[in-house]
Amino acid sequence: MRYDISNIGEAIRKVQREHEMSQADFADKIGANISTVSKWIRGVNDPPLWGLLAICEAYDVKLTELVRPIKPKQEAMKVKR
C-alpha cells in the first residue's frame, strides 16, 4: 500500500496546536530540533519514519492521522491524469 504525505505538514501542525504547544516544546518532546520540525510543518522536508513514529508515540496519534493510505482506485486515477 502507498501513502499520501502531501498534507503531512498540516497534520503535524494540527497535532501541535491540539496540544497547545510551541514548536520548540513540540520538537523537544519528540527529540527533534526545532528547525527540523519547522521544515516538516512548512513542507520544506518530509519527516523521516522515526519522526512520524515519535509524534505518534508522544502525542498518542495513529500514523494514519498523519499520512493517508492511497486506495487502489485513487492511485489508478492519479496515474491516468
JOUR-V798005 format. One record per residue. N is the residue number from 1. SS is DSSP state (~ for helix, > for strand, _ for the rest). PHI is phi in whole degrees, 0 to 359 (999 if undefined). Layout:
n: (N;N)
ss: (SS;SS)
phi: (PHI;PHI)
This chain:
n: (1;2;3;4;5;6;7;8;9;10;11;12;13;14;15;16;17;18;19;20;21;22;23;24;25;26;27;28;29;30;31;32;33;34;35;36;37;38;39;40;41;42;43;44;45;46;47;48;49;50;51;52;53;54;55;56;57;58;59;60;61;62;63;64;65;66;67;68;69;70;71;72;73;74;75;76;77;78;79;80;81)
ss: (_;>;>;>;_;_;_;~;~;~;~;~;~;~;~;~;~;~;_;_;_;_;~;~;~;~;~;~;~;~;_;_;_;~;~;~;~;~;~;~;~;~;_;_;_;_;_;_;~;~;~;~;~;~;~;~;~;~;~;_;_;_;~;~;~;~;_;>;>;>;_;~;~;~;~;~;~;~;~;~;_)
phi: (999;257;232;265;247;298;248;298;298;296;294;293;299;298;298;301;291;298;264;48;242;287;298;297;293;300;298;300;294;260;76;241;280;300;292;295;297;301;294;296;295;280;82;289;230;273;291;286;304;300;293;297;294;295;297;301;289;290;245;53;242;275;302;289;279;262;234;254;295;266;284;309;296;297;295;296;294;294;291;294;285)
